[in-house]
Amino acid sequence: MNDIAEMLRLNVPMALKLALDGLKDSEYKTRDTAIGDVGSFESIELSVLLCNDEFIRALNKEWRDEDKPTDVLSMSQHIPELKIPILMLGDIVISVETAAKQAEERGHTLLDEIRILLVHGLLHLLGFDHEISDEAETEMEEKEEALLNRLGWKGKGLIHSAYDTDGTTSIETIDDRKMEGGLRFYRPKFRYIFCDMDGTLLNSKSQITCATAQALKEATSRGVKVVIATGKTRPAVINLMKTVDLVGKDGIISEFSPGVFLQGLLVYGRQGREISRRNLDPNVCREACLYSLKHKVPLIAFSEDRCLTLFDHPSVESLHTIYYEPKAEIIPSVEQLLAGVEIQKMIFLDTAEGVASTLRPYWMEATGEYASVVQAVPDMLEIVPSGTSKGRGVQMLLDHLGVSPNEIMAIGDGENDMEMLELASLGVALSNGSEKAKAVANVIGSSNDEDGAADAIYRYAF
């Protein structure tokens, strides 16, 4: 290890000089990390750290929200607005454990692999990003090979190493690397899949089947991030996912993962931190409570991770036992229910006929400009802030993550999924879904009772 560190100390300055010289001839730079005229700086600083898988996994989780080890990470420290004579490029972190495995797979020495990773990481810091587009990948691949050749180092670059000589991804490499928690170079069609829950991932019994759970695990193993976008609370989704072992660092959801909940009224970003919240107008909340008492129609008020109601009813209990929502707290009066809480949405529970013939017509008129009504399932009517949509919540999360709609696939079934399906590069509406959802989707899949979400993932995501 000491010999490798010494070799890097001697090699890195020359690699950096050649890379910067080559950058002058390149027209491709990312919008965030282009460094401008390198000749205007008196000196350049770059750090290279060699570590193990445990260390780089922690960094990968913190910086990229990916809980798995990787081979190399580049973390830029360059701040264009900071006018100083030193170009602070940033840090290149290389896992020697992963590098050793890749060196053995590719038939060269550990030093050769670390040099290749160094060049790859350096080009990222200089503004190249192979994940943006096919053109960007070609550009970076050419620069990698050219820089390695000029340095007299072995290899054709990290991007090229993931492919056979005919340009196709190596099946052997895929099988070997999958055991490490995901592929760095396998390029699925989409980076993210946004999935609804009720009527989509859940069948008509509000269960996730083994087939659907396996499809979600397969997606994550191939490097595709699955994000939940639902009308449910986060605790409800976590409780459901626990039934099929999809919670935690190896699952698709936890308290530290991004997601869109309560119809987009609560959006959580990196590390599961709240990035957006919208609340229902207090006057609308009061009117809904009074209506519930007068007409004896059960009502649930959603306040972040809590469910509040005015009286007990079998439908209220079913929201917990069937839909896994937090058990409703019975509050004895309207004033007490509304006191000191922020309510994001309210749901009336009735028969499908009661919702269609009475509740929906009444509340579509009564809410006016202050709120809207949406439906995810036939026997529930949701009152939400005006302008609410999952699509808006998804867009907000994409902006936060720096992801383009062109990189996502969405699967849903209800009217509340329409904007999300339209936003995604590929929107899949399941056949059990509403006619409005199917009308805006790119594809109509099988029903939720036929594992339609699983079929869509296998058919279109990879």
Buried (B, 14 or more C-beta within 10 A) or exposed (E): EEEBEEEBEEBBEEBBEBBBEBBEEBEBBEEEBBBEEBEEBEEBEBEBBBBEBEBBBEBBBEEBBBBBBBBBBBBBBBEEEEEEEEBBBBBBBBBBBBBBBBBEBBEBEBBBBBBBBBBBBBBBBBBBBBEBEEEBBEBBBBBBBBBBBBBEBBBBBBBBBBBEEEEEBBEEBBEBBBEBBBBBBBBBEBBBBBBBBBBBBBBEEBBBBEBBBBBBBBBBBBBBBBBBBBBBBBBBBBBBBBEBEBBBEBBBBBBBBBBBBBBBBBBBBBEBEEBBEBBBBEEBBBBBBEBBEEBEBBBBBBBBEBBBBBBEBEBBEBBBEEBBBBEBEEBEEBEEBBEEBEBBBBBBBBEEEBBBEBBBEBBEEBBEEBBBBBBBBBBBBBBBBBEBBBBBBBBBBBEBBEBEBEBBBBBBBBBBBBBBBBBBBBBBBBBBBBEBBBEBBBBBBBBBBBBBBBBBBBEBBB
